[in-house]
Amino acid sequence: VYDTAGRIRKGPAPENMAVPVFKFISDTKILIG
């Protein structure tokens, strides 16, 4: 079970969380989704 911050809350993590598609649009900004 994960909380809203993506931390595991009970027992071992059942699987790795999916990584969304992302793109660096500048040195300080990332576009997610």
Steps between C-alpha positions, in 0.01 A plus 500: 500500500640840401416840649439811289873584500580159350650352816431140593285486815455129571730208433743475209416689182297268274656650186693801380292807431459591134717787375296748294617630164711813552703748299756760604383830352773713658779470757249556782167367362367153426178430309320197645226318311 
